[in-house]
């Protein structure tokens, strides 16, 4: 390659070097700079779209908070965390909650495995009389041990 290059005159060698450098710059611009510019534009468009989505989500979150505030101002017991309250009161009666599942209507479904029947009934009495909650559904099934049941119930706050 060196022999091939040296057989040209000095003026031709200089012209070849200039042409090679121009081709090199063109290739760099074509395959590096332009794709990076396009990628930058695409990322900028994605960021703008994400910012717009974030503004909509913030607006929706503000609306939800204001609706929750208006609902709790209406005198409902929704401001109290019903799930935590139920779990705490059940533990006072030594009842172990095996499943606690809140739903969209504001009620909570609870499942107890091997619960002492007497403690379970006293707990339901406390929920309705002292805590002012409403027990919508109760399903009891006996176990192999006397005085021990498996139970499923749905509890909601009075409206």
C-alpha positions in Angstrom: 0.0 0.0 0.0 2.9 2.3 0.8 4.5 1.6 -2.6 1.2 2.4 -4.3 0.9 5.7 -2.5 4.6 6.7 -3.0 4.4 6.2 -6.8 2.2 9.4 -7.0 3.6 12.8 -7.1 3.5 15.0 -4.0 0.6 17.0 -5.3 -1.4 13.8 -6.0 -0.6 12.4 -2.6 -1.8 15.6 -1.0 -5.0 15.5 -3.1 -5.6 11.8 -2.1 -5.1 12.7 1.6 -7.6 15.5 1.3 -10.1 13.3 -0.5 -9.7 10.6 2.1 -10.2 13.0 4.9 -13.3 14.5 3.2 -14.8 10.9 2.7 -14.0 10.1 6.3 -15.7 13.2 7.6 -18.7 12.5 5.3 -18.9 8.9 6.6 -18.7 10.0 10.2 -21.5 12.6 9.6 -23.6 10.1 7.7 -23.3 7.2 10.2 -22.7 8.8 13.5 -23.8 12.5 13.8 -27.1 12.2 11.9 -28.4 9.1 13.7 -27.5 10.7 17.0 -29.4 13.9 16.1 -32.4 11.8 15.1 -32.2 9.8 18.3 -32.0 13.1 20.3 -35.1 14.4 18.5 -37.0 11.2 19.2 -36.0 11.3 22.9 -37.1 14.9 23.1 -40.5 14.0 21.6 -40.8 11.1 24.1 -39.9 13.4 27.0 -42.5 15.9 25.9 -45.2 13.2 25.7 -44.2 11.8 29.1 -44.4 15.2 30.6 -47.9 15.7 29.2 -49.0 12.3 30.6 -47.5 13.3 34.0 -49.4 16.5 34.0 -52.6 14.6 33.3 -51.8 12.1 36.1 -51.1 14.9 38.5 -54.4 16.5 37.6 -56.2 13.2 38.1 -54.5 12.7 41.5 -55.5 16.1 42.6 -59.1 15.5 41.6 -59.1 12.1 43.5 -57.7 13.8 46.6 -60.3 16.5 46.5 -63.0 13.9 46.0 -61.7 11.9 48.9 -61.6 15.0 51.0 -65.2 15.9 50.0 -66.3 12.3 50.9 -64.6 12.4 54.3 -66.1 15.8 55.0 -69.5 14.3 54.4 -69.3 12.5 57.8 -68.5 9.0 56.5 -66.1 6.6 58.2 -64.0 6.3 55.1 -61.2 8.4 56.5 -60.5 5.7 59.0 -58.5 2.8 57.6 -61.1 0.1 57.8 -58.7 -2.8 57.0 -56.2 -1.8 59.7 -59.0 -1.3 62.2 -60.5 -4.7 61.5 -57.1 -6.4 61.7 -56.3 -4.7 65.0 -59.7 -5.5 66.6 -59.5 -9.1 65.5 -56.1 -9.5 67.1 -57.5 -8.2 70.4 -59.8 -11.3 70.4 -56.8 -13.6 69.4 -58.4 -14.1 65.9 -55.9 -14.6 63.1 -57.0 -13.1 59.8 -55.9 -15.4 57.0 -57.1 -13.2 54.2 -58.1 -9.5 54.2 -59.4 -8.2 50.9 -60.8 -4.7 50.5 -63.1 -4.0 47.5 -64.1 -1.0 45.5 -67.4 -0.4 47.3 -65.6 0.3 50.6 -66.2 -3.0 52.3 -63.6 -5.5 53.4 -63.8 -9.3 53.1 -62.1 -11.3 55.8 -61.3 -15.0 56.1 -60.5 -16.8 59.3 -59.2 -20.4 59.6 -59.7 -22.3 62.9 -61.2 -19.4 64.9 -62.8 -20.0 68.3 -66.5 -19.5 67.8 -67.2 -17.7 71.0 -64.4 -15.1 70.4 -65.5 -14.7 66.8 -69.1 -13.9 67.8 -67.9 -11.5 70.5 -65.8 -9.8 67.9 -68.7 -9.4 65.5 -70.8 -8.0 68.3 -68.0 -5.4 69.0 -67.8 -4.5 65.3 -71.5 -3.7 65.1 -72.2 -2.1 68.5 -69.0 -0.4 69.5 -67.2 0.4 66.3 -70.4 1.2 64.3 -69.6 -1.1 61.4 -72.0 -3.2 59.4 -71.5 -7.0 58.9 -73.0 -7.7 55.5 -72.3 -11.4 55.0 -71.1 -14.2 57.4 -70.4 -17.7 56.3 -69.4 -20.2 59.0 -68.2 -23.8 58.4 -67.4 -26.2 61.2 -64.0 -27.8 61.6 -63.0 -31.1 63.1 -62.5 -29.4 66.5 -65.5 -28.6 68.7 -66.1 -24.8 69.2 -63.7 -23.9 66.3 -65.0 -22.6 62.9 -63.7 -21.3 59.6 -65.4 -18.1 58.7 -65.7 -15.6 55.9 -67.4 -12.3 56.4 -67.8 -8.9 54.7 -67.7 -5.8 56.8 -68.5 -2.2 55.7 -68.9 1.2 57.3 -72.4 2.6 57.7 -73.2 5.3 55.2 
